[in-house]
Amino acid sequence: MIYCFDVDGTICTLTKGKGGYVTAEPIQHIVDKINTLYDQGNIIKIFTARGQATGVSYRALTQKQLENWGVKYHYLIMGKPEADMYVDDKACHPAQLPYMKTPLVFTNGCFDIIHPGHIKLLRIAACYGNVVVGLNSDRSISKIKEGRPVNSEEYRKTVLSSIRYVHEVKLFGEKTPERLIRSLHPDVLVKGADWKEEDIAGAEYVKSYGGRIIRVELEPGFSTTEILERIRK
C-alpha cells in the first residue's frame, strides 16, 4: 500500500510563517507509525508545500529534518503525489491509521499558576501521544507545599482541560501519582528535567514493561514559586 504523509502538522508541529519551519519539532508517535508502515513493506511518500507562497524551496531543510527525526520514507514530493491513503488534516487523520494505537502519555503536577514552562512541557508531551495529566488535588498539594494551592483543583482542572495539548485530566490525592500511573499503564512518562530519572514517581514501573521516560528542559525564568514571589514583593 502507498501512504502519503503531510509534513507540517502531521509529522511535525504546525508552524506559522517561513521562519517557523526551522524550529518545527517531530511528533514522535507519528514518526513511529510511519516507520512501522515502512518496515511492514508499504511505500511511504512525504509531501509538503513549504515555501510555495514565498517562492523559496525548503526541500533541503525538509530532507535534513526528516533525517534528523529518523523518518523512514521512499520519496519526498513537493506537492501531493498519487497514493492509496493521504494522511493530513484534510484527509485521513493519523489516529485513523489501521492497527496503530496512539500511545498514552502521562505527566503530572500542581499546575497552580499556568506559565510558559507548563505549556512547553505539555506541548512536547503531546508529541509522544495522547496526554493524560495527573493533577494534584488541593489536599495533595497542601501536604507538600505550605500555603498552597493558590487556585482550587476545579479551577486548575478547568484551565488544563482547555489546553489543546491535553487529552484528559485526572485528579489524585496522594503525595505522588504512583498509584494513578500503575492504573493507567502509560507508554510514555514525561517530567521536567529538574527531576532526576530515579526520583520520578512511576519511572521504574513504566520502564519495567518497556515504556519511555522523557525529561523536558525547563523554560528559564518561569516557575510558580518565582511568580508568587514577584507578586508578593
N, C-alpha and C positions, 0 to 999 in steps of 0.2 A: 504493500500500500504506500502511496505517496502522500506525505504530510507536508504542509506548508505553514510555517510559523512566522508571524509578525515579530519584529524586534522590540520596538518601544511599547511598553505597556503589557507585553506578553512575556518576553524573555527577560526584559529588564524593566526597571522602574520607569514610569511615564514621565517624560521631561518636557519642559516648555522652553522654546527658543533654541537656536542652533548651539549656543554655548552649553546648554544643559545636556547635550549628548555626551559630552566628555565626562561628566560626573555621574552618568547612569550606573546603577548597581544591579547585579543579576538577581533575578527571582529564583532562588536556588531550587525550590521544588519543581519549577517548570523545567529548569535545566536538567534535573534528574529524570523527568518524564521524557524529554526529548532524547536523552542518552539511552534510556531504556528502549524506546522505539527504534532507535538506530541499531542497538545491539540485537534487537529481535529481527533485523534484516529489512526493515522498512526504509524507504527513501526519504531523506529529510532535506527539505528546501527551506531556506531562510529568506524572507523578503523584507524589504524596507523602502521607504520613500524619503529617507533622511536627506535633507538639503534640497529637496525638489523645488521648494518655493524660493530658495536662495540662489539656485544655480550652482551650488557648490556640491561636489561629490564627497560623501562621507564613507565611501566604500572601504578605504584603507583603515579608517578608525574602527568601523564595524567589524572588519576581519580581525583586527587586533583584539578588540573587546571579546569577541566570540572565542578566540583562542585563550585569552586570559581567564574567561569564565568557565572554560572546559566544555564548551558546547560541541557535540559531535554532529556534523552535517555533511551533506554531499555538495550542495550548491548554495551560493549566495546570489540572490536576484534583486536588482533594484526595481521592484515592481512585482505584481502578482503573476506567477507562472501557472501552468496547468498543474492541478493536484487533485487527489481524491478528497482531501479534507483540509480546509483552511482553518487556522487557529488564530483568532484575534478578537478584538472587542466587537466586531461587526459580523462575525461568523460563528464558529464553534468556540465556546469558552473553554479554556484549558481544563476546567473541572468536569467537562463533559467527555473528556478522553476516556475510552473504554478501559476497564480493569485497572484503573490507576487512582487509588485513594489519595486525596490531598492530606499531607502529613498534619498531625496535631502538634501545635507549638504551645508551650506553656511558659509564662513568665509571671512574676508576682511582685507585689509591693503595696505601699500605703497609698501612693498617688494622691497625696493630700492637697497639694497645690500643683496642678499640671504645668510643666515648663518644657522648653525645647529639648532638654535631656530625656524626658519621658517620651516625647514624640519620636526622637531618634531611635530609642530602644524599641518602641513598638513598630516603627517603620521597618527596621532591619529584621525584627522578629517575623513580620508578615512576609518577608522574602523567603521564608522557610516553610510556610504553610498557613493554616487557619489558627489564629492566635486566641488562646483562652487565657484571660488574665485572672490570676488568683489575687483577690483583693482583701487585704487585712480588714477585718471588721473593726468597729470602734473599740470593742472590748480587747481585741488582739493588739491594737496599736497602744492602748493605754498600759499594757503590760510591758512594752518595750520602749516607749517614748513618753517621758513625763510632759504633761500639759497638752498632749495631742490626742486625737486629731483636731485640726482647725475646722475641717468640714466633715459632716456626717457621712456614714457609709452609703446612705441612699443618694446623697448629693454626689459623692465620688463615683458611685456606680453609674449614675445618670450621665456624668461627663465622660467617663471612659467609654461607655456604650455608644456614644455619639461619634467617637473617633473611627475613621474608616478602616484603620488597620486592625481593629479589634473585632473578633468574631463572636466572643461571648465573655461575660464577666461572672466569676463565681466567688462568693464571699467565703472566708474561712476564719474561725475564731481562735485557733491555736497560735502559739508564738511562731511556728514555721508551717509552711504548706505541705510538709511531708505526706501527711495522710491524704490530702487532696491530690497530690501528684500520683500517689500509688493507685488511687481510684480512677484517674484519667488515663494513666499509662501513655504519656506523651512520647512522640517520636523525637522531639527537639525540646531542650530546656535552655531558656535564654535568661541571662542576668548581666548586670553591669560589670565591667572589668575591674571595678574596685573590690569585687568578691574573688577570692582565690577559689579555684575549682573544688578543692577539697572541703571548702566551707559552705558551698552552695547546697541548701536543703534539697534532697531528692536526687542529687547528681549521681551518687553511687548506684542508686536504684535504676535510674534511666540508662546509665552505661551498662548495667548488668544484662540488658536484653538488646544491646547494640544501638541505643539511642545516642543522640549527639548533644554535646554541651557547647553553647555559643556564648562567649563573653564579649559584650559590646563596650567599646571605649566610651568613656564619659564625655559629655559636652562641657567643655571648660567654662567655669563661671556660673554654672547653674546647679543648684540643689535647693530643696525645700528649706533646709536649715538656714542657708545663706539668705534666701529670700525673706524669711521671717526675721532674721537679724537686721536686715536693711529696713524693713517696715517698722521695727521697734525702736530704731535709732531716732 
